[in-house]
Amino acid sequence: MLIRLVNDLVMTVLMLVAMAYHITGNTIHELIGVCLFGLFIVHNILNRRWYKTVIKGKYNGPRILKIAVNLLFLVSMVVVIISSLPISRDILPFFSIDNDMFVRQIHVLTAYWGFIFMAVHIGLSWGMIINAMRKMTGITSTSRIRTIALRVIAVLIVVYGVQTSFERNLGSKLFIYDPFGSFLTDESTMGFLIDYLSIMGIYICGTHYALKFVQKQENARDL
């Protein structure tokens, strides 16, 4: 579990940095992309048992949601990786093609969708992540104060994330080609990461609590 958490954490951070193309430049962007490809392979190897369970067991609301999001995230990452080959200029220049605008459009759009699916994917596993962190830190008891504090922090992150989403026109980037060109002037890497982490927070929190609500409804129906 520790290896999984570390691998997923590094992969998440690198994916965020990869999206900061206007800050890192092309060479670093491509190097990070190669690292992401390796971590993505490791992630799927560590979670290979999940593929065997997809066609087994009962299909309820939460399970269908998890399968759909995981498959969409998988497809988006595969498309991002494949589309990166023909537009590579530094790491794999021998794959480059002329008039690659259409491939760039696919690469950028699927990268933004992959970012959203990644956040939802994390949200679906947030309960498991929290339980794993509790075990590793030795926290076994519940604390009302800690719970309230964490929920207040979550609300602040979501509010800031919504504001940042509008400021960065994230909605349009999911449907309109933006070749890493629309960004804030004089922006730092840390500022970019904070903004996009807060946007991730919207989908992580929203998915986590939506899943809890659906699971409660399913349990009540079974009773």
Secondary structure, DSSP 8 states (H G I E B T S, - for coil): -HHHHHHHHHHHHHHHHHH-HHHH-HHHHHHHHHHHHHHHHHHHHHTHHHHHHTTSS---HHHHHHHHHHHHHHHHHHHHHHHHHHH-SSSSGGG--SS-HHHHHHHHHHHHHHHHHHHHHHHHTHHHHHHHHHHHHT--S--HHHHHHHHHHHHHHHHHHHHHHHHTTHHHHTTS---S----TT--HHHHHHHHHHHHHHHHHHHHHHHHHHHHHHHHHH-
